[in-house]
Amino acid sequence: VSADRSGQRRRPSDSPEMRALVLATVLLAQAASIAAEDVRLKDVPAVADALADARVGLKADDTAPATGDAKATAAKASGENFQFQADVNKLMDIIINSLYSKKEVFLRELISNASDALDKIRFMSLTEEGVLGEGEQAKLEMKIVADKDAKTLSIIDRGVGMTREDLIQHLGTVAQSGTSSFIEAFSEGADVNLIGQFGVGFYSVYLVADTVTVTSKSNDDEKQWIWESSADSTFSIYEDPEGATLGRGTQITLHLKEDCLEFLEEERLRDLVKHYSEFINFPIYLYTTKEVEEEVLADDGDDEEADEEDEDEDEEDEDEDDAEVEDEEDEDDAPKTKKVKRTVSDWELVNDAKALWTRNPADIEEEEYQAFYKTLSKDHQGALTYTHFNAEGEVEFKSILYVPTDAPPDLYQDYYKKVKNIKLYVRRVMITDEFDELLPRYLAFVKGVVDSDSLPLNVSREMLQQNKVLKVIGKKMTRKVLAMIKSMADAEKRDDDEEEEEEEGEEEEGVEKGEDESKKYAKFWAAFGKYIKMGLMEDSSNRTRLAKLLRYATSKTEREISLEEYVSNMKEDQKNIYYISGESRDQLLKSPAVEKLLARDIEVILMTEAIDEYTVQHLTEFEGKRLINAAREGLKLDEDEKEKKLLDVYKEQYAPLLGFIRSTLGGRVDKVSISKHLVSSPVLVTTADYGWTAQMEKVMKAQAFADNSKYEFMKAKRNFEINPRHPLIVELNKKVEADSEDAQATDMLTSLYMASVLQAGYQLSPEDVTDFVGRVTNVVTTGLGVDPDAELAPEPEIPEEEEEEEEEEEVEEEEMDEGAAPKDEV
């Protein structure tokens, strides 16, 4: 019940909306009734009756009539079920051309299938004796043979094989996974580490082949069968006329397309096996051919040619010793031989590396980890450190991660480029190395493997389907890498403590160390320190962990120390962490901005890399201590009452000079004050609390595509500070008190300001540069006692005879260079 505009209460059926709904219902009922009569659907209930049973949802607590549900259930029960139909040709085309991004993955899929077949027969042999057979047949291996003449590629395994029914069921039915069926045949607790999941990997062969022939022999069938198809809607199966030549196993022969003959090259096949299937459990052999040189007996014709060659050699070697000639005669009596090239074929083991991550870390030696790293990364140097762990929980995976000893030459050329340092494996089969989500960019230098049996892969096994899973894996991997790096840093700290104890006389005798652990983190920081600083900006969740990895030189030591060590060295009354940024340590130590800090024996962190300016913007404090830039205004130091009163006295005493500076410099500076930084220097230019420092401004201007006009608002205002105890300032104050319009005082002040701007690290404007150069020139001129209006000195006169002699000498030198005789000799 609702109220209309007149305030009268009316029923829902009286509303215009309800009347329209009832009218529409009646019209639909009539239309449905007419349509039912036209098509004579006597058994189908009229739509009007169905609508009559329906109701309009006016209340949330209304219940549906039981008669409507009963009729719907009855209608559904009387319905007919159908199966989806598919165009086999189109389905095959989708599987072949849409699932995989690279043609080369066909070899990965076939090797994976062969590995599953070998795993199946090995698993069956645990409970059934005699399944493997004897001799060559008992060897669990796979072989690859390329025939360039026939343009075929064959992959042979000694796996479980297939019967005629298996060929029809597994190869003739798309998406029928024989591996899945095999696993289902055993209990859930069976430890069967098989690869196949979807039953479509086999059809990737049609990426490179027009026709595929599968020859297979199973222990369950006495006959050997051949399955053949050309990727159309048909396939044929017939008994192998040559009999059971395989003994047991499967041979897949690909008749390659003309544009895919590259897969017949030995080097190409070798690279693909090493890339995708290097860590398969079973040996993979590649049939290779090569030419070797052999010495064989020469025939008569060859003897004559050899004699002629000997005569020629004798003519050339007439000056040799008689003894050597006799030796040659003795050699001539020996049978004549020649070197010939012969083609030799043999089986080459391609996957000699083992999946180290599948083993227990306690059973693996240091040498094995280093050898595995060299195999994985193709780096001739060993890894600096590594971590091996098994992650359990929402997603289970195993991983080995390494930190290289040195940074690659191109590491810092492009921070955002894609790298392929982390390889993702599923059951020891390499899926991809192009996942950017596994580790953040600032850890892109880390190399290693990740293997999981439960990753949600898509059908092509080339990408993960759920971003949530990637985030979980990436989070765990990131924590493990940071913990690995932190352990190196902790080892450095322990070694430093031990060195201090030894210096105090607590030396340990008879203890030998291998590699100096303290040097490991120093090497790491020199190679990858900038990446850690980038992580401090990008990864807010791990910022505290990353801050503990930072290392900086200070005013007290050239050795780079951590912020933790800095805090532990702080004085009891020191409340903040002080730092200054610039281009070099020597420059920063000479900066007037740190004079007061150094005078009070306060340690100052010296940041000499351009990236430090970005880093400190995201690291405002550490362990409750604020980071203070010594080059900014208002240096925050504890002051007693005496210092505060002294500051008030200086302000009153130097009021004329402070006012003179403000009027002279004008808009060049924002504030003019008595300095809290200076001890021995006369003046200082500092940066305001907000905006770029001098170093940051320099960095931004150096950007290749920087548009400085857009960042004018970020340029900090400059403050000018004076040292009230410096003699120069004392005399300048007296001069201004005597005459506030003194031009010489203006020149002195302007020169001091420009010099302090350069000393602070700022760049002068083009107008100021010209002005500053003129002032320096005037100072030198005055110092030498030269009249500023003096004219230029005249040019010296050169006698003409000397010029003619010089020209003649030049002509003679040219003739000598050309090989001609000098004139006097002619």
DARA-V991154 format. One record per residue. N is the residue number from 0. RES is the residue in one small letter. SS is DSSP state (H for helix, E for strand, C for the rest). OMEGA is omega in radians with two decimals (999 if undefined). NEAR is the number of other ideal C-beta (glycine too) atoms within 12 Angstrom. Layout:
n->[N;N]
res->[RES;RES]
ss->[SS;SS]
omega->[OMEGA;OMEGA]
near->[NEAR;NEAR]
This chain:
n->[0;1;2;3;4;5;6;7;8;9;10;11;12;13;14;15;16;17;18;19;20;21;22;23;24;25;26;27;28;29;30;31;32;33;34;35;36;37;38;39;40;41;42;43;44;45;46;47;48;49;50;51;52;53;54;55;56;57;58;59;60;61;62;63;64;65;66;67;68;69;70;71;72;73;74;75;76;77;78;79;80;81;82;83;84;85;86;87;88;89;90;91;92;93;94;95;96;97;98;99;100;101;102;103;104;105;106;107;108;109;110;111;112;113;114;115;116;117;118;119;120;121;122;123;124;125;126;127;128;129;130;131;132;133;134;135;136;137;138;139;140;141;142;143;144;145;146;147;148;149;150;151;152;153;154;155;156;157;158;159;160;161;162;163;164;165;166;167;168;169;170;171;172;173;174;175;176;177;178;179;180;181;182;183;184;185;186;187;188;189;190;191;192;193;194;195;196;197;198;199;200;201;202;203;204;205;206;207;208;209;210;211;212;213;214;215;216;217;218;219;220;221;222;223;224;225;226;227;228;229;230;231;232;233;234;235;236;237;238;239;240;241;242;243;244;245;246;247;248;249;250;251;252;253;254;255;256;257;258;259;260;261;262;263;264;265;266;267;268;269;270;271;272;273;274;275;276;277;278;279;280;281;282;283;284;285;286;287;288;289;290;291;292;293;294;295;296;297;298;299;300;301;302;303;304;305;306;307;308;309;310;311;312;313;314;315;316;317;318;319;320;321;322;323;324;325;326;327;328;329;330;331;332;333;334;335;336;337;338;339;340;341;342;343;344;345;346;347;348;349;350;351;352;353;354;355;356;357;358;359;360;361;362;363;364;365;366;367;368;369;370;371;372;373;374;375;376;377;378;379;380;381;382;383;384;385;386;387;388;389;390;391;392;393;394;395;396;397;398;399;400;401;402;403;404;405;406;407;408;409;410;411;412;413;414;415;416;417;418;419;420;421;422;423;424;425;426;427;428;429;430;431;432;433;434;435;436;437;438;439;440;441;442;443;444;445;446;447;448;449;450;451;452;453;454;455;456;457;458;459;460;461;462;463;464;465;466;467;468;469;470;471;472;473;474;475;476;477;478;479;480;481;482;483;484;485;486;487;488;489;490;491;492;493;494;495;496;497;498;499;500;501;502;503;504;505;506;507;508;509;510;511;512;513;514;515;516;517;518;519;520;521;522;523;524;525;526;527;528;529;530;531;532;533;534;535;536;537;538;539;540;541;542;543;544;545;546;547;548;549;550;551;552;553;554;555;556;557;558;559;560;561;562;563;564;565;566;567;568;569;570;571;572;573;574;575;576;577;578;579;580;581;582;583;584;585;586;587;588;589;590;591;592;593;594;595;596;597;598;599;600;601;602;603;604;605;606;607;608;609;610;611;612;613;614;615;616;617;618;619;620;621;622;623;624;625;626;627;628;629;630;631;632;633;634;635;636;637;638;639;640;641;642;643;644;645;646;647;648;649;650;651;652;653;654;655;656;657;658;659;660;661;662;663;664;665;666;667;668;669;670;671;672;673;674;675;676;677;678;679;680;681;682;683;684;685;686;687;688;689;690;691;692;693;694;695;696;697;698;699;700;701;702;703;704;705;706;707;708;709;710;711;712;713;714;715;716;717;718;719;720;721;722;723;724;725;726;727;728;729;730;731;732;733;734;735;736;737;738;739;740;741;742;743;744;745;746;747;748;749;750;751;752;753;754;755;756;757;758;759;760;761;762;763;764;765;766;767;768;769;770;771;772;773;774;775;776;777;778;779;780;781;782;783;784;785;786;787;788;789;790;791;792;793;794;795;796;797;798;799;800;801;802;803;804;805;806;807;808;809;810;811;812;813;814;815;816;817;818;819;820;821;822;823;824;825]
res->[v;s;a;d;r;s;g;q;r;r;r;p;s;d;s;p;e;m;r;a;l;v;l;a;t;v;l;l;a;q;a;a;s;i;a;a;e;d;v;r;l;k;d;v;p;a;v;a;d;a;l;a;d;a;r;v;g;l;k;a;d;d;t;a;p;a;t;g;d;a;k;a;t;a;a;k;a;s;g;e;n;f;q;f;q;a;d;v;n;k;l;m;d;i;i;i;n;s;l;y;s;k;k;e;v;f;l;r;e;l;i;s;n;a;s;d;a;l;d;k;i;r;f;m;s;l;t;e;e;g;v;l;g;e;g;e;q;a;k;l;e;m;k;i;v;a;d;k;d;a;k;t;l;s;i;i;d;r;g;v;g;m;t;r;e;d;l;i;q;h;l;g;t;v;a;q;s;g;t;s;s;f;i;e;a;f;s;e;g;a;d;v;n;l;i;g;q;f;g;v;g;f;y;s;v;y;l;v;a;d;t;v;t;v;t;s;k;s;n;d;d;e;k;q;w;i;w;e;s;s;a;d;s;t;f;s;i;y;e;d;p;e;g;a;t;l;g;r;g;t;q;i;t;l;h;l;k;e;d;c;l;e;f;l;e;e;e;r;l;r;d;l;v;k;h;y;s;e;f;i;n;f;p;i;y;l;y;t;t;k;e;v;e;e;e;v;l;a;d;d;g;d;d;e;e;a;d;e;e;d;e;d;e;d;e;e;d;e;d;e;d;d;a;e;v;e;d;e;e;d;e;d;d;a;p;k;t;k;k;v;k;r;t;v;s;d;w;e;l;v;n;d;a;k;a;l;w;t;r;n;p;a;d;i;e;e;e;e;y;q;a;f;y;k;t;l;s;k;d;h;q;g;a;l;t;y;t;h;f;n;a;e;g;e;v;e;f;k;s;i;l;y;v;p;t;d;a;p;p;d;l;y;q;d;y;y;k;k;v;k;n;i;k;l;y;v;r;r;v;m;i;t;d;e;f;d;e;l;l;p;r;y;l;a;f;v;k;g;v;v;d;s;d;s;l;p;l;n;v;s;r;e;m;l;q;q;n;k;v;l;k;v;i;g;k;k;m;t;r;k;v;l;a;m;i;k;s;m;a;d;a;e;k;r;d;d;d;e;e;e;e;e;e;e;g;e;e;e;e;g;v;e;k;g;e;d;e;s;k;k;y;a;k;f;w;a;a;f;g;k;y;i;k;m;g;l;m;e;d;s;s;n;r;t;r;l;a;k;l;l;r;y;a;t;s;k;t;e;r;e;i;s;l;e;e;y;v;s;n;m;k;e;d;q;k;n;i;y;y;i;s;g;e;s;r;d;q;l;l;k;s;p;a;v;e;k;l;l;a;r;d;i;e;v;i;l;m;t;e;a;i;d;e;y;t;v;q;h;l;t;e;f;e;g;k;r;l;i;n;a;a;r;e;g;l;k;l;d;e;d;e;k;e;k;k;l;l;d;v;y;k;e;q;y;a;p;l;l;g;f;i;r;s;t;l;g;g;r;v;d;k;v;s;i;s;k;h;l;v;s;s;p;v;l;v;t;t;a;d;y;g;w;t;a;q;m;e;k;v;m;k;a;q;a;f;a;d;n;s;k;y;e;f;m;k;a;k;r;n;f;e;i;n;p;r;h;p;l;i;v;e;l;n;k;k;v;e;a;d;s;e;d;a;q;a;t;d;m;l;t;s;l;y;m;a;s;v;l;q;a;g;y;q;l;s;p;e;d;v;t;d;f;v;g;r;v;t;n;v;v;t;t;g;l;g;v;d;p;d;a;e;l;a;p;e;p;e;i;p;e;e;e;e;e;e;e;e;e;e;e;v;e;e;e;e;m;d;e;g;a;a;p;k;d;e;v]
ss->[C;E;E;C;C;C;C;C;E;E;C;H;H;H;C;H;H;H;H;H;H;H;H;H;H;H;H;H;H;H;H;H;H;H;H;H;H;H;C;C;C;C;C;C;C;C;H;H;H;H;H;H;H;C;C;C;C;C;C;C;C;C;C;C;C;H;H;H;H;H;H;H;H;H;H;H;H;C;C;C;C;C;C;C;C;C;C;H;H;H;H;H;H;H;H;H;H;H;C;C;C;C;C;C;H;H;H;H;H;H;H;H;H;H;H;H;H;H;H;H;H;H;H;H;H;C;C;C;C;C;C;C;C;C;H;H;H;H;C;C;E;E;E;E;E;E;E;C;C;C;C;E;E;E;E;E;E;C;C;C;C;C;C;H;H;H;H;H;H;H;H;C;C;C;C;C;C;H;H;H;H;H;H;H;C;C;C;C;C;C;C;C;C;C;C;C;C;C;C;C;H;H;H;H;H;H;H;C;E;E;E;E;E;E;E;E;E;C;C;C;C;C;C;C;E;E;E;E;E;C;C;C;C;C;E;E;E;E;E;C;C;C;C;C;C;C;C;C;E;E;E;E;E;E;E;E;C;H;H;H;H;H;H;H;C;H;H;H;H;H;H;H;H;H;H;H;C;C;C;C;C;C;E;E;E;E;E;E;E;E;E;E;E;E;E;E;E;C;C;H;H;H;H;H;H;H;H;H;H;H;H;H;H;H;H;H;C;C;C;C;C;H;H;H;H;H;H;H;H;H;H;H;H;C;C;C;E;E;E;E;E;E;E;E;E;E;E;E;E;C;C;C;C;C;C;H;H;H;C;C;H;H;H;C;C;H;H;H;H;H;H;H;H;H;H;H;H;C;C;C;C;C;E;E;E;E;E;E;E;E;E;C;C;C;C;C;E;E;E;E;E;E;E;E;C;C;C;C;C;C;C;C;C;C;C;C;C;C;C;C;C;E;E;E;E;E;C;C;E;E;E;E;C;C;C;C;C;C;C;C;H;H;H;C;C;C;E;E;E;E;E;C;C;C;C;C;E;C;C;C;C;C;C;E;C;C;H;H;H;H;H;H;H;H;H;H;H;H;H;H;H;H;H;H;H;H;H;H;H;H;H;H;H;H;H;H;H;H;H;H;H;H;H;C;C;C;C;C;C;C;C;C;C;C;C;C;H;H;H;H;H;H;H;H;H;H;H;H;H;H;H;H;H;H;H;H;H;H;C;H;H;H;H;H;H;H;H;C;C;C;C;E;E;E;C;C;C;C;C;C;E;C;H;H;H;H;H;H;H;C;C;C;C;C;C;E;E;E;E;E;E;C;C;C;H;H;H;H;H;C;C;H;H;H;H;H;H;H;H;C;C;C;C;C;E;E;E;C;C;C;H;H;H;H;H;H;H;H;C;C;E;E;C;C;E;E;E;E;E;C;C;E;C;C;C;C;C;C;C;C;H;H;H;H;H;H;H;H;H;H;H;H;H;C;H;H;H;H;H;H;H;H;H;H;H;H;H;H;C;C;E;E;E;E;C;C;C;C;C;C;C;C;E;E;E;E;E;C;C;C;C;E;C;H;H;H;H;H;H;H;H;C;C;C;C;C;C;H;H;H;H;H;H;H;E;C;C;E;E;E;E;E;C;C;C;C;H;H;H;H;H;H;H;H;H;H;H;H;C;C;C;C;H;H;H;H;H;H;H;H;H;H;H;H;H;H;H;H;H;H;C;C;C;C;C;H;H;H;H;H;H;H;H;H;H;H;H;H;H;H;H;H;H;H;C;C;C;C;C;C;C;C;C;C;C;C;C;C;C;H;H;H;H;H;H;H;H;H;H;H;H;H;H;H;H;H;H;H;C;C;C;C;C;C;C;C]
omega->[-3.14;-3.12;3.08;-3.05;3.14;3.13;3.13;3.12;3.13;-3.08;-3.12;-3.11;-3.14;-3.09;3.12;3.14;-3.12;3.14;3.10;3.14;3.13;3.13;3.11;3.13;3.13;-3.14;3.11;3.12;3.13;3.14;3.13;-3.14;3.12;3.14;3.14;3.12;-3.10;-3.11;3.08;3.08;-3.06;-3.08;-3.11;3.14;-3.12;3.14;3.14;3.12;3.12;3.12;3.12;3.12;3.13;-3.11;3.08;-3.06;3.14;-3.10;-3.11;-3.05;3.08;3.11;-3.11;3.11;-3.13;-3.11;3.13;3.12;-3.13;-3.14;3.13;3.13;3.12;3.14;3.13;-3.14;-3.13;-3.12;-3.10;-3.13;3.14;3.06;3.09;3.09;-3.12;3.02;-3.03;-3.12;3.14;3.13;3.11;3.13;3.11;-3.11;-3.03;-2.94;-3.06;-3.07;-2.99;-3.12;-3.12;3.13;-3.03;-3.08;3.14;-3.12;3.07;-3.11;-3.13;3.10;3.09;3.10;3.12;3.10;3.08;-3.14;3.10;3.09;-3.14;-3.11;3.09;3.12;3.13;-3.11;3.12;-3.10;-3.10;3.13;3.09;-3.14;-3.09;-3.10;-3.09;3.06;-3.12;-3.10;-3.11;3.14;3.13;-3.06;3.05;-3.08;3.13;-3.11;3.09;3.13;-3.10;-3.14;-3.14;-3.11;3.14;3.08;-3.07;3.05;-3.03;3.05;3.09;-3.10;-3.02;-3.13;-3.12;3.01;3.11;3.14;3.11;3.12;3.13;-3.04;-3.01;-3.12;-3.14;3.11;-3.10;3.12;3.02;-3.06;3.06;3.11;3.12;3.12;-3.14;3.14;3.14;-3.12;3.14;3.14;-3.09;-3.09;-3.11;-3.13;-3.13;-3.06;-3.08;-2.95;-3.00;-3.13;-2.93;3.13;3.12;-3.10;-3.12;-3.04;3.04;3.12;-3.11;2.97;-3.04;-3.03;3.02;-3.10;3.14;3.10;3.13;3.08;-3.04;3.11;-3.14;3.07;-3.11;-3.11;-3.13;-3.08;3.06;-3.02;3.12;3.07;-3.07;3.12;3.13;3.08;3.01;-3.07;-3.10;3.00;-3.10;3.10;3.11;-3.12;-3.13;-3.11;-3.13;3.11;-3.08;-3.11;-3.10;-3.04;3.01;3.10;-3.05;3.02;3.12;-3.12;-3.13;3.02;-2.91;3.04;-3.09;-3.12;-3.12;-3.11;3.08;-3.11;3.00;-3.12;-3.08;-3.10;3.12;3.12;3.14;3.14;-3.14;3.12;3.14;-3.10;-3.01;-2.93;-3.06;-3.03;3.02;-3.05;-3.02;-3.13;3.10;-3.12;3.09;3.14;-3.05;3.06;3.11;-3.14;3.10;3.11;3.13;3.07;3.12;3.10;-3.12;3.08;-3.05;-3.13;3.13;3.12;3.14;3.12;-3.14;3.12;3.13;3.13;3.13;3.13;3.12;-3.14;3.13;3.12;-3.11;-3.03;-3.09;-3.06;-3.10;-3.12;3.14;-3.14;3.13;3.12;3.13;3.11;-3.14;3.12;3.11;3.13;3.14;-3.14;-3.13;3.12;3.14;3.10;3.08;3.11;3.12;3.11;-3.13;3.13;-3.10;3.11;-3.12;3.09;-3.14;3.08;-3.03;-3.05;-3.13;3.13;-3.13;3.13;-3.02;-3.05;-3.13;-3.11;3.10;-3.12;-3.12;-3.10;-3.03;3.13;3.12;-3.12;3.12;3.10;-3.12;3.11;3.11;3.12;3.14;3.09;-3.07;-3.00;-3.06;3.11;-3.09;3.09;3.08;3.11;3.11;3.08;-3.09;3.03;-3.12;-3.05;3.03;-3.13;3.12;-3.13;-3.12;3.07;3.12;3.11;3.08;-3.06;2.93;-3.11;-3.08;2.95;-3.13;3.12;-3.13;3.08;3.07;-3.09;-3.08;-3.04;-3.05;3.13;-3.14;-3.07;-3.02;3.13;3.13;3.10;-3.11;-3.08;3.13;-3.14;3.14;3.14;2.96;-3.10;3.05;3.07;-3.10;-3.13;-3.13;3.02;-3.07;3.09;3.10;-3.04;-3.04;3.11;3.09;-3.07;-3.07;3.02;-3.09;3.14;-3.12;3.13;3.12;-3.11;3.02;-3.12;3.14;3.10;-3.00;3.11;3.13;-3.13;2.98;-3.00;-3.11;-3.12;-3.14;3.14;3.10;-3.05;-3.04;3.13;-3.13;3.13;3.11;-3.14;3.13;3.13;-3.13;3.13;3.13;-3.14;3.14;3.12;3.14;3.14;3.13;3.08;3.10;3.13;3.14;3.12;3.05;3.14;3.11;3.10;3.09;-3.14;3.12;3.14;3.10;3.10;3.13;3.12;3.12;3.11;3.12;3.11;3.13;3.08;-3.12;-3.09;3.10;-3.10;3.06;-3.14;3.14;3.11;3.07;3.12;-3.14;-3.10;-3.10;-3.12;-3.11;-3.09;3.07;3.07;3.14;-3.08;3.11;-3.09;-2.96;-3.11;-3.12;3.11;3.08;3.10;3.05;3.10;3.10;3.12;-2.98;-2.99;-3.12;-3.10;-3.13;-3.05;3.14;3.12;-3.11;-3.14;3.13;3.14;-3.10;3.11;3.13;2.95;-3.13;3.13;-3.10;-3.12;3.05;3.08;-3.12;-3.10;3.12;3.07;3.08;3.13;3.09;-3.12;3.13;3.13;-3.07;3.06;-3.08;-3.10;-3.14;-3.06;-3.04;3.05;-3.07;3.13;3.04;-3.09;3.14;-3.02;-3.11;-3.12;-3.13;3.14;-3.09;3.13;3.13;-3.10;3.09;-3.07;-3.09;-3.09;-3.12;3.13;3.14;3.13;3.12;3.12;3.07;-3.10;-3.12;3.09;-3.10;-3.13;-3.00;3.12;-3.10;-3.09;-3.12;3.13;3.08;-3.05;-3.06;3.07;3.13;3.12;-3.07;3.12;3.12;-3.12;3.08;3.13;3.12;3.05;-3.08;3.08;-3.09;-3.10;3.12;-3.08;3.00;3.13;-3.02;3.09;3.10;-3.13;3.05;-3.09;-3.14;-3.13;3.11;3.11;3.13;3.11;3.11;3.11;-3.14;3.13;3.14;-3.09;-3.07;3.11;3.10;-3.12;3.13;3.10;3.11;-3.14;-3.14;-3.11;-3.10;-3.10;3.05;-3.07;3.12;-3.12;3.13;-3.12;3.02;-3.03;3.01;-2.98;2.96;-3.10;-2.86;3.03;-3.08;-3.13;-3.08;-3.05;-3.13;3.01;3.12;-3.14;3.09;-3.08;-3.08;-3.12;-3.09;2.94;3.13;-3.14;-3.14;3.11;3.11;3.13;-3.10;3.11;-3.11;-3.14;-3.06;-3.09;-3.10;3.03;-3.01;-3.13;-3.12;-3.04;3.13;-3.11;-3.14;3.13;-3.07;3.06;-3.09;3.07;-3.10;-3.12;3.13;3.11;-3.03;-3.11;-3.11;-3.11;-3.12;-3.13;3.12;-3.14;3.13;3.11;3.10;-3.11;-3.14;3.10;-3.13;-3.10;-3.11;3.13;-3.08;-3.12;3.14;3.09;3.10;3.11;3.14;-3.11;-3.13;3.11;3.11;-3.13;-3.11;3.12;3.13;3.06;3.11;-3.13;3.12;3.11;3.11;3.05;3.10;3.04;-3.14;3.12;3.14;3.11;3.13;3.13;-3.09;3.11;3.11;3.14;3.11;3.12;3.13;3.13;3.13;3.14;3.13;-3.14;3.13;-3.14;-3.13;3.09;-3.13;-3.12;-3.10;-3.14;3.13;3.12;3.14;3.12;3.11;3.12;-3.13;3.14;-3.11;-3.12;3.12;3.12;-3.14;3.12;3.13;3.13;3.12;3.11;3.12;3.13;3.13;3.12;3.11;-3.14;3.11;3.12;-3.12;3.09;-3.13;3.14;3.09;-3.06;-3.08;3.11;3.12;999]
near->[13;17;12;13;7;7;8;11;12;18;14;19;16;16;19;14;16;18;16;14;21;20;14;16;24;18;17;21;24;18;18;24;23;16;17;21;15;10;12;9;15;9;10;18;23;22;24;21;18;23;24;21;21;22;18;17;12;16;10;6;7;11;11;15;15;11;17;20;15;14;21;19;13;13;16;12;11;13;10;8;8;6;6;7;8;16;13;21;17;17;23;31;20;22;29;34;19;19;32;31;17;23;28;28;34;37;48;41;44;49;50;45;46;48;44;43;45;39;36;43;41;29;27;28;22;16;12;16;10;14;25;28;23;12;10;16;24;19;25;32;33;41;38;41;28;33;20;18;8;17;24;29;40;36;46;37;44;40;48;40;40;43;27;28;20;31;37;21;20;38;38;28;22;32;26;23;27;41;35;22;23;30;25;14;16;19;9;9;7;18;14;27;28;37;44;37;32;26;28;36;45;47;42;39;44;35;36;38;38;24;26;39;32;45;36;46;39;33;30;20;22;16;27;32;36;32;35;28;32;22;33;20;16;14;28;21;28;18;21;25;12;15;15;24;18;35;28;41;41;45;38;45;30;42;28;32;26;13;13;27;23;23;39;31;20;25;18;24;38;27;20;35;39;29;30;38;42;33;39;40;29;34;30;40;29;39;28;23;20;16;13;14;14;14;15;15;16;20;15;11;12;19;18;14;16;24;17;14;18;20;16;13;18;18;12;11;14;13;10;15;11;11;10;16;18;13;14;19;14;11;16;19;10;14;15;23;17;19;16;16;13;14;13;15;18;15;20;25;23;33;32;19;29;21;32;34;36;27;20;12;20;8;11;21;13;17;13;23;28;27;22;34;36;22;28;38;34;18;24;14;20;27;36;38;38;38;35;32;26;24;28;13;14;19;29;20;37;38;40;42;43;39;41;34;28;20;26;24;8;12;24;22;11;12;22;14;15;16;30;23;35;40;36;39;40;38;34;37;44;39;36;33;24;20;32;24;26;43;37;35;26;33;37;35;39;45;39;41;43;45;36;35;25;22;33;22;30;21;26;30;34;30;25;32;15;18;16;15;29;31;21;27;35;34;25;31;38;36;27;36;46;35;22;34;43;30;25;36;37;23;26;33;26;20;23;28;18;21;20;14;14;15;11;10;8;12;13;12;7;6;9;8;16;9;18;19;25;24;21;32;38;25;28;38;32;20;25;35;36;28;37;43;34;30;39;35;27;24;29;15;17;30;26;22;25;38;36;31;41;42;40;41;32;33;33;24;20;16;21;29;31;35;35;26;29;35;26;20;22;26;18;8;13;24;19;31;40;42;42;48;43;37;23;19;27;14;24;37;24;22;41;38;47;43;34;31;38;27;19;24;17;32;31;42;44;40;42;27;30;24;28;37;34;25;37;36;22;25;34;19;19;32;20;13;24;19;34;31;44;44;47;38;33;23;36;24;26;18;18;11;10;10;17;16;13;18;21;17;16;28;21;16;21;31;23;24;41;32;18;32;37;25;20;29;31;16;11;28;35;24;26;33;32;35;38;35;43;36;23;22;30;33;43;45;45;44;40;25;20;17;25;32;41;39;39;34;31;24;28;27;24;16;15;7;9;16;11;18;10;12;18;16;12;23;26;31;28;36;37;42;42;44;32;31;22;27;14;25;36;20;18;37;34;20;24;31;20;16;15;24;13;22;14;20;29;25;23;29;39;32;30;35;38;34;27;39;32;24;28;43;35;34;23;26;15;10;12;22;17;14;22;26;18;19;26;20;17;21;20;14;16;15;10;12;9;16;10;14;7;10;8;7;7;6;6;6;8;11;10;10;10;12;13;13;14;15;14;17;16;14;17;20;14;15;18;15;11;11;8;14;11;17;13;8;9;8]
